[in-house]
Amino acid sequence: MNSPITYKCDVYSYGMLLFEIVGRRKNTQVRESGESVDWFPEKVWEEYEKGELTELIERKGVPKEYRAAVERAAMVALWCVQFSPVDRPLMSTVVKMLEGGVEILPPPKPFPYSGGDGMRSPMAPLVSSTGGDWTKSSNYW
């Protein structure tokens, strides 16, 4: 992928950091042979898609009182690591999502190479709050 470096690279990196916090480990586990065994961000997507994100968080040993916050962080991470930089939120939006100031809508598939097309309408609402919906065409995003 030969994409230019943009301010959205920081958003992607922050999403990867959130995955490490949620998973309580590095994102990739590697065998002694150097072969990658498990990529946690993809595991989060798979569990989210099956409606089992809460169960994944439970298996990671997150105490009950923190599970809602950790699930929120996982959802924000899925938005932050979208394949296309234009689909990633601004950091100010990331903060609002983490703080609970805006509703986190279901993210599109962030990893188009891992099966399915991962596509969504370019005008699909990305984040909403009681104040209304925002789309990619707004200044908010």
C-alpha positions as CSV (number, residue, x, y, z in Angstrom):
1,M,0.0,0.0,0.0
2,N,1.7,3.2,-1.1
3,S,-0.6,5.8,0.5
4,P,0.7,9.2,1.5
5,I,1.3,10.0,5.1
6,T,-1.5,12.1,6.5
7,Y,-2.7,13.4,9.8
8,K,-5.0,10.3,9.8
9,C,-1.9,8.1,10.4
10,D,-2.0,9.2,14.0
11,V,-5.6,8.1,14.3
12,Y,-4.7,4.7,12.9
13,S,-1.8,4.3,15.3
14,Y,-4.0,5.3,18.2
15,G,-6.5,2.6,17.2
16,M,-3.7,0.0,17.2
17,L,-2.8,1.2,20.7
18,L,-6.4,0.8,21.8
19,F,-6.4,-2.8,20.5
20,E,-3.3,-3.5,22.6
21,I,-5.0,-2.1,25.7
22,V,-8.2,-4.0,25.0
23,G,-6.3,-7.2,24.3
24,R,-3.9,-6.7,27.2
25,R,-1.1,-7.9,24.8
26,K,0.7,-6.9,21.6
27,N,-1.5,-7.1,18.6
28,T,0.4,-9.9,16.9
29,Q,1.6,-13.1,18.5
30,V,4.5,-14.7,16.6
31,R,5.9,-18.2,16.8
32,E,9.6,-18.8,17.3
33,S,9.8,-19.5,13.5
34,G,8.7,-15.9,12.9
35,E,5.3,-16.9,11.6
36,S,2.4,-14.7,12.6
37,V,-0.1,-16.7,14.6
38,D,-2.8,-14.3,15.6
39,W,-3.6,-10.7,14.7
40,F,-5.8,-9.3,17.5
41,P,-7.4,-6.4,15.6
42,E,-8.9,-8.9,13.1
43,K,-10.0,-11.1,16.0
44,V,-11.9,-8.1,17.5
45,W,-13.6,-7.6,14.1
46,E,-14.6,-11.2,13.8
47,E,-16.0,-11.3,17.3
48,Y,-17.8,-8.0,16.8
49,E,-19.3,-9.3,13.5
50,K,-20.6,-12.4,15.3
51,G,-22.1,-10.3,18.1
52,E,-19.6,-11.7,20.6
53,L,-17.4,-8.8,21.4
54,T,-18.5,-8.8,25.1
55,E,-17.5,-12.5,25.4
56,L,-14.1,-11.7,23.9
57,I,-13.6,-9.0,26.5
58,E,-14.7,-11.3,29.3
59,R,-12.1,-14.0,28.0
60,K,-9.4,-11.3,28.2
61,G,-10.0,-11.1,32.0
62,V,-11.4,-7.6,32.1
63,P,-13.3,-7.0,35.4
64,K,-17.0,-6.6,35.0
65,E,-17.0,-3.0,36.1
66,Y,-14.7,-2.1,33.2
67,R,-16.2,-4.1,30.4
68,A,-18.5,-1.4,29.0
69,A,-15.6,1.0,28.8
70,V,-13.3,-1.6,27.2
71,E,-16.0,-2.5,24.7
72,R,-16.4,1.2,23.8
73,A,-12.6,1.4,23.3
74,A,-12.7,-1.7,21.0
75,M,-15.4,-0.1,18.9
76,V,-13.5,3.2,18.7
77,A,-10.4,1.2,17.6
78,L,-12.3,-0.4,14.8
79,W,-13.2,3.1,13.5
80,C,-9.6,4.3,13.9
81,V,-8.1,1.5,11.8
82,Q,-10.3,1.8,8.8
83,F,-8.3,0.9,5.6
84,S,-9.0,4.2,3.9
85,P,-7.8,7.3,5.8
86,V,-10.8,9.3,4.8
87,D,-13.0,6.8,6.7
88,R,-11.1,7.4,10.0
89,P,-12.5,9.9,12.5
90,L,-10.7,13.0,13.6
91,M,-8.9,12.7,17.0
92,S,-11.3,15.1,18.5
93,T,-14.1,12.7,17.5
94,V,-12.2,9.8,18.9
95,V,-12.0,11.6,22.2
96,K,-15.7,12.3,22.2
97,M,-16.5,8.6,21.3
98,L,-14.3,7.4,24.2
99,E,-15.8,9.8,26.6
100,G,-19.3,8.8,25.6
101,G,-20.2,12.2,24.2
102,V,-21.4,10.7,20.9
103,E,-22.9,7.4,20.0
104,I,-20.6,4.9,18.2
105,L,-22.4,3.6,15.2
106,P,-21.5,0.1,13.8
107,P,-18.2,0.4,11.9
108,P,-17.7,-0.9,8.4
109,K,-15.2,-3.7,8.0
110,P,-11.8,-2.2,8.5
111,F,-9.7,-5.0,6.9
112,P,-10.9,-5.4,3.3
113,Y,-8.3,-8.1,2.6
114,S,-9.6,-10.5,5.2
115,G,-12.8,-11.5,3.5
116,G,-16.0,-9.7,2.3
117,D,-15.8,-6.3,0.6
118,G,-15.7,-4.0,3.6
119,M,-17.5,-1.4,1.6
120,R,-20.2,1.1,2.8
121,S,-21.9,4.0,1.2
122,P,-19.7,7.1,1.2
123,M,-22.5,9.1,2.8
124,A,-23.4,6.6,5.5
125,P,-23.6,8.3,8.9
126,L,-20.4,7.7,10.9
127,V,-21.2,9.1,14.3
128,S,-24.4,10.4,15.9
129,S,-25.4,12.1,19.1
130,T,-28.5,13.7,20.4
131,G,-27.5,16.7,18.4
132,G,-27.9,14.9,15.0
133,D,-26.0,12.8,12.5
134,W,-22.7,13.7,10.9
135,T,-21.5,12.3,7.7
136,K,-18.2,12.4,5.8
137,S,-19.5,15.5,4.0
138,S,-19.7,17.5,7.2
139,N,-17.0,19.6,8.7
140,Y,-17.3,17.6,11.9
141,W,-15.5,14.6,10.4
